[in-house]
Amino acid sequence: MSGSESEPALDIVDETFLTVPPSTLAAVFADPAAWRRYWPDLVLEVYTDRGDQGLRWTVRGALIGTMEVWLEPVLDGTLLHYFLRASPVPDDGTRPSGAWLRREFDRRARAAKAIALDLKVTLEDGRAAGMPPRSTVE
């Protein structure tokens, strides 16, 4: 979680499988309003738009670094990969303690998983892996 000054203090990786095509998830993450909803304390600027493969952002605000969602087509769905590599910006200019970094890591990792699981419930609409979407079931 922490290391030298050149390494980000937070290095968070998450993966969640969703039974929706990458284009469905790409549309969600392409909307800047969604960024503000999901990461309200961060200011994101796209530096690589990979279309249906996801986005890469620079991060400012409460953290400084980079973030990415990589949308990997797998079987009948998408493996949503999430990466956050950033360091906090302390209000008083001091380095955060190890305990604070562990709490922040846990908070950010749980928030990433909550976003992915919320999208899973919303976008899958009850669809099981290997089954067609509900709108095509007769």
FILOSE-517570 format. One record per residue: residue in one letter; x, y, z of N, C-alpha, C, O in turn. Coordinates in nm, 3 decimals. Layout:
// FILOSE-517570
+------+---------+---------+---------+---------+---------+---------+---------+---------+---------+---------+---------+---------+
| type |     n.u |     n.v |     n.w |    ca.u |    ca.v |    ca.w |     c.u |     c.v |     c.w |     o.u |     o.v |     o.w |
+------+---------+---------+---------+---------+---------+---------+---------+---------+---------+---------+---------+---------+
|    A |       X |       Y |       Z |       X |       Y |       Z |       X |       Y |       Z |       X |       Y |       Z |
...
+------+---------+---------+---------+---------+---------+---------+---------+---------+---------+---------+---------+---------+
***
This chain:
// FILOSE-517570
+------+---------+---------+---------+---------+---------+---------+---------+---------+---------+---------+---------+---------+
| type |     n.u |     n.v |     n.w |    ca.u |    ca.v |    ca.w |     c.u |     c.v |     c.w |     o.u |     o.v |     o.w |
+------+---------+---------+---------+---------+---------+---------+---------+---------+---------+---------+---------+---------+
|    M |   0.080 |  -0.120 |   0.000 |   0.000 |   0.000 |   0.000 |   0.084 |   0.126 |   0.000 |   0.043 |   0.228 |  -0.056 |
|    S |   0.199 |   0.121 |   0.061 |   0.283 |   0.239 |   0.060 |   0.425 |   0.197 |   0.025 |   0.461 |   0.080 |   0.039 |
|    G |   0.504 |   0.293 |  -0.019 |   0.640 |   0.263 |  -0.057 |   0.715 |   0.393 |  -0.071 |   0.698 |   0.486 |   0.007 |
|    S |   0.799 |   0.397 |  -0.173 |   0.877 |   0.518 |  -0.194 |   0.787 |   0.629 |  -0.246 |   0.671 |   0.607 |  -0.279 |
|    E |   0.844 |   0.749 |  -0.251 |   0.768 |   0.866 |  -0.297 |   0.718 |   0.848 |  -0.440 |   0.613 |   0.903 |  -0.475 |
|    S |   0.791 |   0.771 |  -0.525 |   0.752 |   0.755 |  -0.664 |   0.638 |   0.654 |  -0.681 |   0.571 |   0.654 |  -0.785 |
|    E |   0.615 |   0.571 |  -0.584 |   0.508 |   0.472 |  -0.591 |   0.380 |   0.530 |  -0.532 |   0.386 |   0.606 |  -0.435 |
|    P |   0.264 |   0.495 |  -0.591 |   0.139 |   0.543 |  -0.531 |   0.117 |   0.479 |  -0.393 |   0.153 |   0.364 |  -0.371 |
|    A |   0.059 |   0.555 |  -0.304 |   0.031 |   0.505 |  -0.170 |  -0.083 |   0.402 |  -0.174 |  -0.087 |   0.310 |  -0.091 |
|    L |  -0.174 |   0.417 |  -0.269 |  -0.287 |   0.325 |  -0.284 |  -0.277 |   0.258 |  -0.421 |  -0.264 |   0.326 |  -0.523 |
|    D |  -0.282 |   0.126 |  -0.423 |  -0.279 |   0.049 |  -0.548 |  -0.390 |  -0.054 |  -0.537 |  -0.371 |  -0.163 |  -0.483 |
|    I |  -0.506 |  -0.018 |  -0.590 |  -0.627 |  -0.100 |  -0.573 |  -0.662 |  -0.165 |  -0.705 |  -0.666 |  -0.099 |  -0.809 |
|    V |  -0.688 |  -0.295 |  -0.701 |  -0.726 |  -0.372 |  -0.818 |  -0.851 |  -0.451 |  -0.782 |  -0.858 |  -0.512 |  -0.676 |
|    D |  -0.949 |  -0.451 |  -0.874 |  -1.071 |  -0.528 |  -0.850 |  -1.118 |  -0.586 |  -0.983 |  -1.093 |  -0.528 |  -1.089 |
|    E |  -1.185 |  -0.700 |  -0.978 |  -1.243 |  -0.763 |  -1.095 |  -1.382 |  -0.815 |  -1.060 |  -1.403 |  -0.872 |  -0.953 |
|    T |  -1.477 |  -0.793 |  -1.151 |  -1.613 |  -0.843 |  -1.133 |  -1.666 |  -0.886 |  -1.270 |  -1.653 |  -0.812 |  -1.368 |
|    F |  -1.726 |  -1.005 |  -1.278 |  -1.786 |  -1.053 |  -1.403 |  -1.931 |  -1.010 |  -1.410 |  -2.007 |  -1.028 |  -1.315 |
|    L |  -1.969 |  -0.953 |  -1.525 |  -2.108 |  -0.913 |  -1.550 |  -2.155 |  -0.978 |  -1.679 |  -2.081 |  -0.980 |  -1.778 |
|    T |  -2.276 |  -1.031 |  -1.679 |  -2.329 |  -1.095 |  -1.798 |  -2.396 |  -0.991 |  -1.888 |  -2.515 |  -0.999 |  -1.918 |
|    V |  -2.316 |  -0.894 |  -1.929 |  -2.358 |  -0.791 |  -2.025 |  -2.239 |  -0.770 |  -2.120 |  -2.125 |  -0.796 |  -2.083 |
|    P |  -2.267 |  -0.723 |  -2.242 |  -2.156 |  -0.699 |  -2.335 |  -2.071 |  -0.579 |  -2.291 |  -2.120 |  -0.490 |  -2.222 |
|    P |  -1.944 |  -0.577 |  -2.332 |  -1.858 |  -0.464 |  -2.296 |  -1.917 |  -0.329 |  -2.338 |  -1.899 |  -0.230 |  -2.267 |
|    S |  -1.987 |  -0.323 |  -2.450 |  -2.044 |  -0.196 |  -2.496 |  -2.143 |  -0.138 |  -2.397 |  -2.155 |  -0.016 |  -2.385 |
|    T |  -2.215 |  -0.224 |  -2.325 |  -2.310 |  -0.177 |  -2.224 |  -2.238 |  -0.108 |  -2.109 |  -2.278 |   0.000 |  -2.065 |
|    L |  -2.132 |  -0.169 |  -2.061 |  -2.053 |  -0.108 |  -1.954 |  -1.978 |   0.015 |  -2.003 |  -1.967 |   0.114 |  -1.931 |
|    A |  -1.927 |   0.009 |  -2.126 |  -1.855 |   0.124 |  -2.181 |  -1.945 |   0.247 |  -2.184 |  -1.900 |   0.358 |  -2.155 |
|    A |  -2.072 |   0.228 |  -2.218 |  -2.166 |   0.340 |  -2.222 |  -2.186 |   0.401 |  -2.083 |  -2.198 |   0.522 |  -2.070 |
|    V |  -2.188 |   0.317 |  -1.981 |  -2.204 |   0.367 |  -1.844 |  -2.083 |   0.452 |  -1.805 |  -2.099 |   0.562 |  -1.753 |
|    F |  -1.963 |   0.401 |  -1.831 |  -1.842 |   0.471 |  -1.788 |  -1.807 |   0.589 |  -1.879 |  -1.725 |   0.672 |  -1.840 |
|    A |  -1.866 |   0.597 |  -1.996 |  -1.839 |   0.710 |  -2.086 |  -1.907 |   0.839 |  -2.039 |  -1.871 |   0.947 |  -2.085 |
|    D |  -2.003 |   0.828 |  -1.949 |  -2.080 |   0.943 |  -1.903 |  -2.010 |   1.013 |  -1.786 |  -2.000 |   0.956 |  -1.678 |
|    P |  -1.961 |   1.137 |  -1.807 |  -1.894 |   1.209 |  -1.697 |  -1.983 |   1.228 |  -1.574 |  -1.931 |   1.241 |  -1.463 |
|    A |  -2.115 |   1.231 |  -1.591 |  -2.202 |   1.242 |  -1.473 |  -2.188 |   1.118 |  -1.384 |  -2.198 |   1.128 |  -1.262 |
|    A |  -2.164 |   1.002 |  -1.446 |  -2.144 |   0.879 |  -1.367 |  -2.015 |   0.890 |  -1.286 |  -2.009 |   0.842 |  -1.173 |
|    W |  -1.911 |   0.952 |  -1.343 |  -1.785 |   0.965 |  -1.271 |  -1.807 |   1.044 |  -1.143 |  -1.757 |   1.007 |  -1.037 |
|    R |  -1.882 |   1.153 |  -1.154 |  -1.907 |   1.238 |  -1.035 |  -1.991 |   1.163 |  -0.931 |  -1.974 |   1.183 |  -0.811 |
|    R |  -2.080 |   1.077 |  -0.979 |  -2.164 |   0.999 |  -0.888 |  -2.081 |   0.891 |  -0.818 |  -2.093 |   0.872 |  -0.697 |
|    Y |  -1.998 |   0.821 |  -0.893 |  -1.918 |   0.712 |  -0.838 |  -1.799 |   0.759 |  -0.755 |  -1.766 |   0.698 |  -0.653 |
|    W |  -1.736 |   0.867 |  -0.798 |  -1.615 |   0.916 |  -0.732 |  -1.628 |   1.067 |  -0.707 |  -1.559 |   1.147 |  -0.769 |
|    P |  -1.717 |   1.106 |  -0.616 |  -1.748 |   1.249 |  -0.598 |  -1.631 |   1.335 |  -0.550 |  -1.631 |   1.456 |  -0.573 |
|    D |  -1.533 |   1.277 |  -0.485 |  -1.421 |   1.357 |  -0.435 |  -1.301 |   1.357 |  -0.531 |  -1.194 |   1.409 |  -0.499 |
|    L |  -1.322 |   1.299 |  -0.651 |  -1.214 |   1.293 |  -0.748 |  -1.251 |   1.371 |  -0.874 |  -1.367 |   1.374 |  -0.915 |
|    V |  -1.151 |   1.432 |  -0.934 |  -1.167 |   1.500 |  -1.063 |  -1.094 |   1.415 |  -1.165 |  -0.973 |   1.395 |  -1.156 |
|    L |  -1.170 |   1.364 |  -1.262 |  -1.114 |   1.271 |  -1.360 |  -1.100 |   1.338 |  -1.496 |  -1.186 |   1.415 |  -1.539 |
|    E |  -0.990 |   1.307 |  -1.562 |  -0.969 |   1.355 |  -1.698 |  -0.922 |   1.236 |  -1.782 |  -0.822 |   1.172 |  -1.750 |
|    V |  -0.997 |   1.207 |  -1.888 |  -0.964 |   1.092 |  -1.972 |  -0.832 |   1.118 |  -2.043 |  -0.813 |   1.223 |  -2.105 |
|    Y |  -0.740 |   1.022 |  -2.034 |  -0.619 |   1.031 |  -2.115 |  -0.612 |   0.920 |  -2.218 |  -0.532 |   0.927 |  -2.311 |
|    T |  -0.695 |   0.815 |  -2.203 |  -0.707 |   0.713 |  -2.306 |  -0.851 |   0.662 |  -2.307 |  -0.899 |   0.606 |  -2.209 |
|    D |  -0.919 |   0.684 |  -2.419 |  -1.053 |   0.629 |  -2.439 |  -1.037 |   0.508 |  -2.529 |  -1.005 |   0.521 |  -2.647 |
|    R |  -1.060 |   0.391 |  -2.473 |  -1.041 |   0.266 |  -2.546 |  -1.173 |   0.211 |  -2.597 |  -1.182 |   0.093 |  -2.630 |
|    G |  -1.276 |   0.297 |  -2.605 |  -1.405 |   0.253 |  -2.657 |  -1.464 |   0.143 |  -2.571 |  -1.476 |   0.158 |  -2.449 |
|    D |  -1.502 |   0.033 |  -2.635 |  -1.564 |  -0.079 |  -2.562 |  -1.466 |  -0.153 |  -2.471 |  -1.505 |  -0.245 |  -2.400 |
|    Q |  -1.339 |  -0.113 |  -2.473 |  -1.241 |  -0.175 |  -2.383 |  -1.219 |  -0.093 |  -2.256 |  -1.146 |  -0.136 |  -2.167 |
|    G |  -1.283 |   0.025 |  -2.247 |  -1.275 |   0.101 |  -2.122 |  -1.206 |   0.236 |  -2.135 |  -1.181 |   0.286 |  -2.245 |
|    L |  -1.177 |   0.293 |  -2.019 |  -1.119 |   0.426 |  -2.009 |  -1.003 |   0.428 |  -1.911 |  -0.995 |   0.347 |  -1.818 |
|    R |  -0.913 |   0.523 |  -1.935 |  -0.805 |   0.553 |  -1.841 |  -0.814 |   0.701 |  -1.810 |  -0.832 |   0.784 |  -1.899 |
|    W |  -0.802 |   0.733 |  -1.680 |  -0.812 |   0.872 |  -1.637 |  -0.689 |   0.913 |  -1.557 |  -0.622 |   0.829 |  -1.496 |
|    T |  -0.661 |   1.044 |  -1.557 |  -0.576 |   1.101 |  -1.455 |  -0.670 |   1.143 |  -1.343 |  -0.784 |   1.180 |  -1.367 |
|    V |  -0.621 |   1.136 |  -1.221 |  -0.703 |   1.163 |  -1.102 |  -0.643 |   1.282 |  -1.027 |  -0.522 |   1.289 |  -1.003 |
|    R |  -0.731 |   1.375 |  -0.990 |  -0.696 |   1.487 |  -0.903 |  -0.806 |   1.499 |  -0.798 |  -0.906 |   1.426 |  -0.803 |
|    G |  -0.789 |   1.587 |  -0.705 |  -0.887 |   1.606 |  -0.597 |  -0.832 |   1.548 |  -0.469 |  -0.723 |   1.584 |  -0.426 |
|    A |  -0.907 |   1.458 |  -0.407 |  -0.862 |   1.396 |  -0.282 |  -0.742 |   1.305 |  -0.303 |  -0.666 |   1.278 |  -0.210 |
|    L |  -0.724 |   1.257 |  -0.426 |  -0.611 |   1.172 |  -0.462 |  -0.547 |   1.227 |  -0.589 |  -0.611 |   1.298 |  -0.667 |
|    I |  -0.421 |   1.193 |  -0.608 |  -0.352 |   1.226 |  -0.733 |  -0.292 |   1.098 |  -0.786 |  -0.220 |   1.027 |  -0.716 |
|    G |  -0.323 |   1.067 |  -0.914 |  -0.270 |   0.946 |  -0.974 |  -0.344 |   0.911 |  -1.100 |  -0.379 |   0.998 |  -1.180 |
|    T |  -0.368 |   0.781 |  -1.117 |  -0.440 |   0.732 |  -1.235 |  -0.545 |   0.629 |  -1.194 |  -0.536 |   0.567 |  -1.088 |
|    M |  -0.644 |   0.614 |  -1.281 |  -0.749 |   0.515 |  -1.260 |  -0.786 |   0.459 |  -1.396 |  -0.775 |   0.527 |  -1.498 |
|    E |  -0.831 |   0.333 |  -1.397 |  -0.870 |   0.270 |  -1.522 |  -0.983 |   0.172 |  -1.499 |  -0.989 |   0.105 |  -1.396 |
|    V |  -1.074 |   0.164 |  -1.596 |  -1.165 |   0.051 |  -1.608 |  -1.132 |  -0.015 |  -1.741 |  -1.136 |   0.049 |  -1.847 |
|    W |  -1.099 |  -0.144 |  -1.735 |  -1.070 |  -0.223 |  -1.853 |  -1.184 |  -0.321 |  -1.865 |  -1.214 |  -0.394 |  -1.770 |
|    L |  -1.248 |  -0.325 |  -1.980 |  -1.364 |  -0.410 |  -2.005 |  -1.321 |  -0.524 |  -2.097 |  -1.305 |  -0.505 |  -2.218 |
|    E |  -1.304 |  -0.641 |  -2.039 |  -1.254 |  -0.757 |  -2.113 |  -1.369 |  -0.850 |  -2.148 |  -1.436 |  -0.902 |  -2.059 |
|    P |  -1.393 |  -0.873 |  -2.279 |  -1.498 |  -0.968 |  -2.317 |  -1.458 |  -1.109 |  -2.273 |  -1.349 |  -1.157 |  -2.304 |
|    V |  -1.548 |  -1.175 |  -2.200 |  -1.525 |  -1.311 |  -2.154 |  -1.656 |  -1.388 |  -2.168 |  -1.758 |  -1.348 |  -2.113 |
|    L |  -1.651 |  -1.500 |  -2.243 |  -1.770 |  -1.583 |  -2.266 |  -1.888 |  -1.497 |  -2.307 |  -1.882 |  -1.428 |  -2.409 |
|    D |  -1.997 |  -1.500 |  -2.230 |  -2.117 |  -1.423 |  -2.268 |  -2.131 |  -1.294 |  -2.188 |  -2.241 |  -1.245 |  -2.166 |
|    G |  -2.019 |  -1.240 |  -2.144 |  -2.025 |  -1.119 |  -2.064 |  -1.895 |  -1.042 |  -2.068 |  -1.819 |  -1.046 |  -2.165 |
|    T |  -1.871 |  -0.970 |  -1.958 |  -1.754 |  -0.881 |  -1.949 |  -1.691 |  -0.895 |  -1.812 |  -1.759 |  -0.896 |  -1.709 |
|    L |  -1.560 |  -0.904 |  -1.812 |  -1.487 |  -0.897 |  -1.687 |  -1.446 |  -0.751 |  -1.670 |  -1.365 |  -0.698 |  -1.747 |
|    L |  -1.504 |  -0.686 |  -1.568 |  -1.475 |  -0.547 |  -1.538 |  -1.354 |  -0.542 |  -1.446 |  -1.359 |  -0.584 |  -1.331 |
|    H |  -1.243 |  -0.490 |  -1.500 |  -1.121 |  -0.473 |  -1.423 |  -1.116 |  -0.327 |  -1.380 |  -1.139 |  -0.237 |  -1.461 |
|    Y |  -1.086 |  -0.304 |  -1.254 |  -1.076 |  -0.168 |  -1.200 |  -0.938 |  -0.152 |  -1.137 |  -0.893 |  -0.237 |  -1.061 |
|    F |  -0.872 |  -0.041 |  -1.171 |  -0.740 |  -0.011 |  -1.116 |  -0.740 |   0.133 |  -1.066 |  -0.783 |   0.224 |  -1.137 |
|    L |  -0.693 |   0.154 |  -0.945 |  -0.671 |   0.287 |  -0.891 |  -0.531 |   0.290 |  -0.833 |  -0.499 |   0.216 |  -0.740 |
|    R |  -0.448 |   0.376 |  -0.889 |  -0.311 |   0.392 |  -0.840 |  -0.293 |   0.540 |  -0.811 |  -0.274 |   0.620 |  -0.901 |
|    A |  -0.299 |   0.574 |  -0.684 |  -0.297 |   0.716 |  -0.648 |  -0.248 |   0.734 |  -0.505 |  -0.239 |   0.640 |  -0.427 |
|    S |  -0.218 |   0.858 |  -0.475 |  -0.175 |   0.896 |  -0.341 |  -0.265 |   1.007 |  -0.290 |  -0.313 |   1.089 |  -0.368 |
|    P |  -0.289 |   1.010 |  -0.159 |  -0.375 |   1.114 |  -0.103 |  -0.307 |   1.251 |  -0.106 |  -0.185 |   1.263 |  -0.110 |
|    V |  -0.391 |   1.352 |  -0.103 |  -0.345 |   1.489 |  -0.095 |  -0.385 |   1.540 |   0.043 |  -0.499 |   1.584 |   0.062 |
|    P |  -0.295 |   1.534 |   0.140 |  -0.331 |   1.577 |   0.275 |  -0.355 |   1.728 |   0.282 |  -0.288 |   1.807 |   0.216 |
|    D |  -0.454 |   1.765 |   0.363 |  -0.489 |   1.907 |   0.380 |  -0.375 |   1.988 |   0.438 |  -0.354 |   2.103 |   0.399 |
|    D |  -0.301 |   1.929 |   0.530 |  -0.197 |   2.006 |   0.600 |  -0.056 |   1.983 |   0.545 |   0.041 |   2.032 |   0.603 |
|    G |  -0.044 |   1.908 |   0.435 |   0.087 |   1.886 |   0.374 |   0.170 |   1.776 |   0.435 |   0.281 |   1.752 |   0.390 |
|    T |   0.118 |   1.706 |   0.537 |   0.193 |   1.597 |   0.599 |   0.157 |   1.465 |   0.533 |   0.052 |   1.451 |   0.470 |
|    R |   0.246 |   1.368 |   0.548 |   0.218 |   1.233 |   0.496 |   0.117 |   1.163 |   0.586 |   0.129 |   1.169 |   0.709 |
|    P |   0.018 |   1.097 |   0.527 |  -0.077 |   1.022 |   0.610 |  -0.009 |   0.904 |   0.679 |   0.089 |   0.850 |   0.628 |
|    S |  -0.062 |   0.866 |   0.793 |  -0.007 |   0.753 |   0.868 |  -0.039 |   0.622 |   0.797 |  -0.127 |   0.616 |   0.711 |
|    G |   0.033 |   0.518 |   0.835 |   0.006 |   0.386 |   0.781 |  -0.135 |   0.339 |   0.813 |  -0.199 |   0.276 |   0.729 |
|    A |  -0.183 |   0.368 |   0.933 |  -0.319 |   0.329 |   0.971 |  -0.421 |   0.401 |   0.884 |  -0.520 |   0.340 |   0.841 |
|    W |  -0.399 |   0.529 |   0.858 |  -0.492 |   0.605 |   0.772 |  -0.492 |   0.546 |   0.632 |  -0.599 |   0.529 |   0.572 |
|    L |  -0.374 |   0.513 |   0.578 |  -0.366 |   0.455 |   0.444 |  -0.438 |   0.321 |   0.436 |  -0.505 |   0.293 |   0.337 |
|    R |  -0.426 |   0.238 |   0.539 |  -0.496 |   0.109 |   0.540 |  -0.647 |   0.129 |   0.540 |  -0.719 |   0.059 |   0.470 |
|    R |  -0.696 |   0.226 |   0.619 |  -0.841 |   0.255 |   0.621 |  -0.887 |   0.310 |   0.485 |  -0.993 |   0.273 |   0.436 |
|    E |  -0.807 |   0.397 |   0.427 |  -0.842 |   0.455 |   0.297 |  -0.840 |   0.348 |   0.188 |  -0.927 |   0.346 |   0.101 |
|    F |  -0.741 |   0.260 |   0.193 |  -0.736 |   0.149 |   0.097 |  -0.863 |   0.065 |   0.108 |  -0.926 |   0.034 |   0.007 |
|    D |  -0.899 |   0.028 |   0.230 |  -1.018 |  -0.053 |   0.252 |  -1.144 |   0.020 |   0.204 |  -1.229 |  -0.040 |   0.139 |
|    R |  -1.156 |   0.147 |   0.236 |  -1.273 |   0.226 |   0.196 |  -1.284 |   0.234 |   0.043 |  -1.392 |   0.214 |  -0.012 |
|    R |  -1.174 |   0.262 |  -0.022 |  -1.175 |   0.275 |  -0.169 |  -1.198 |   0.139 |  -0.236 |  -1.270 |   0.132 |  -0.336 |
|    A |  -1.141 |   0.032 |  -0.184 |  -1.161 |  -0.101 |  -0.241 |  -1.306 |  -0.144 |  -0.225 |  -1.364 |  -0.201 |  -0.318 |
|    R |  -1.366 |  -0.119 |  -0.109 |  -1.507 |  -0.153 |  -0.088 |  -1.598 |  -0.070 |  -0.179 |  -1.698 |  -0.121 |  -0.230 |
|    A |  -1.565 |   0.056 |  -0.198 |  -1.645 |   0.142 |  -0.285 |  -1.638 |   0.092 |  -0.430 |  -1.739 |   0.093 |  -0.500 |
|    A |  -1.520 |   0.050 |  -0.475 |  -1.506 |  -0.003 |  -0.611 |  -1.592 |  -0.127 |  -0.630 |  -1.660 |  -0.142 |  -0.731 |
|    K |  -1.588 |  -0.216 |  -0.531 |  -1.669 |  -0.339 |  -0.541 |  -1.817 |  -0.305 |  -0.537 |  -1.896 |  -0.368 |  -0.608 |
|    A |  -1.857 |  -0.209 |  -0.456 |  -1.998 |  -0.169 |  -0.448 |  -2.047 |  -0.115 |  -0.583 |  -2.159 |  -0.145 |  -0.625 |
|    I |  -1.964 |  -0.036 |  -0.650 |  -2.001 |   0.016 |  -0.782 |  -2.021 |  -0.100 |  -0.878 |  -2.121 |  -0.106 |  -0.949 |
|    A |  -1.926 |  -0.193 |  -0.881 |  -1.934 |  -0.307 |  -0.973 |  -2.057 |  -0.393 |  -0.945 |  -2.126 |  -0.434 |  -1.037 |
|    L |  -2.084 |  -0.419 |  -0.817 |  -2.200 |  -0.503 |  -0.784 |  -2.331 |  -0.432 |  -0.812 |  -2.429 |  -0.496 |  -0.852 |
|    D |  -2.336 |  -0.301 |  -0.791 |  -2.456 |  -0.225 |  -0.826 |  -2.481 |  -0.232 |  -0.977 |  -2.594 |  -0.251 |  -1.020 |
|    L |  -2.375 |  -0.215 |  -1.056 |  -2.390 |  -0.226 |  -1.201 |  -2.432 |  -0.367 |  -1.240 |  -2.514 |  -0.385 |  -1.331 |
|    K |  -2.379 |  -0.466 |  -1.174 |  -2.415 |  -0.606 |  -1.202 |  -2.565 |  -0.628 |  -1.182 |  -2.632 |  -0.683 |  -1.270 |
|    V |  -2.617 |  -0.584 |  -1.070 |  -2.760 |  -0.602 |  -1.040 |  -2.846 |  -0.523 |  -1.141 |  -2.943 |  -0.575 |  -1.195 |
|    T |  -2.808 |  -0.399 |  -1.164 |  -2.887 |  -0.312 |  -1.251 |  -2.883 |  -0.358 |  -1.397 |  -2.988 |  -0.371 |  -1.460 |
|    L |  -2.765 |  -0.382 |  -1.450 |  -2.751 |  -0.412 |  -1.592 |  -2.787 |  -0.555 |  -1.628 |  -2.839 |  -0.579 |  -1.737 |
|    E |  -2.762 |  -0.650 |  -1.540 |  -2.795 |  -0.789 |  -1.570 |  -2.945 |  -0.813 |  -1.563 |  -2.996 |  -0.900 |  -1.634 |
|    D |  -3.015 |  -0.739 |  -1.481 |  -3.160 |  -0.752 |  -1.468 |  -3.202 |  -0.897 |  -1.445 |  -3.299 |  -0.944 |  -1.504 |
|    G |  -3.129 |  -0.966 |  -1.359 |  -3.164 |  -1.104 |  -1.324 |  -3.113 |  -1.209 |  -1.420 |  -3.141 |  -1.328 |  -1.400 |
|    R |  -3.042 |  -1.171 |  -1.523 |  -2.993 |  -1.267 |  -1.622 |  -2.883 |  -1.354 |  -1.562 |  -2.789 |  -1.303 |  -1.502 |
|    A |  -2.895 |  -1.482 |  -1.578 |  -2.791 |  -1.576 |  -1.534 |  -2.691 |  -1.596 |  -1.647 |  -2.725 |  -1.584 |  -1.764 |
|    A |  -2.567 |  -1.626 |  -1.610 |  -2.465 |  -1.655 |  -1.712 |  -2.513 |  -1.768 |  -1.801 |  -2.570 |  -1.866 |  -1.752 |
|    G |  -2.490 |  -1.755 |  -1.932 |  -2.531 |  -1.858 |  -2.027 |  -2.673 |  -1.847 |  -2.075 |  -2.713 |  -1.917 |  -2.168 |
|    M |  -2.752 |  -1.760 |  -2.014 |  -2.892 |  -1.740 |  -2.054 |  -2.903 |  -1.612 |  -2.137 |  -2.824 |  -1.520 |  -2.118 |
|    P |  -3.001 |  -1.606 |  -2.229 |  -3.018 |  -1.483 |  -2.305 |  -3.072 |  -1.371 |  -2.217 |  -3.132 |  -1.397 |  -2.113 |
|    P |  -3.049 |  -1.245 |  -2.258 |  -3.107 |  -1.134 |  -2.182 |  -3.258 |  -1.148 |  -2.172 |  -3.321 |  -1.203 |  -2.262 |
|    R |  -3.318 |  -1.097 |  -2.064 |  -3.462 |  -1.109 |  -2.042 |  -3.545 |  -1.052 |  -2.158 |  -3.651 |  -1.105 |  -2.190 |
|    S |  -3.496 |  -0.945 |  -2.220 |  -3.574 |  -0.882 |  -2.326 |  -3.590 |  -0.973 |  -2.448 |  -3.679 |  -0.951 |  -2.530 |
|    T |  -3.503 |  -1.078 |  -2.460 |  -3.515 |  -1.168 |  -2.575 |  -3.580 |  -1.301 |  -2.537 |  -3.603 |  -1.384 |  -2.625 |
|    V |  -3.608 |  -1.323 |  -2.410 |  -3.670 |  -1.447 |  -2.364 |  -3.821 |  -1.438 |  -2.389 |  -3.886 |  -1.340 |  -2.354 |
|    E |  -3.875 |  -1.543 |  -2.451 |  -4.020 |  -1.542 |  -2.475 |  -4.093 |  -1.634 |  -2.381 |  -4.216 |  -1.645 |  -2.388 |
+------+---------+---------+---------+---------+---------+---------+---------+---------+---------+---------+---------+---------+
***
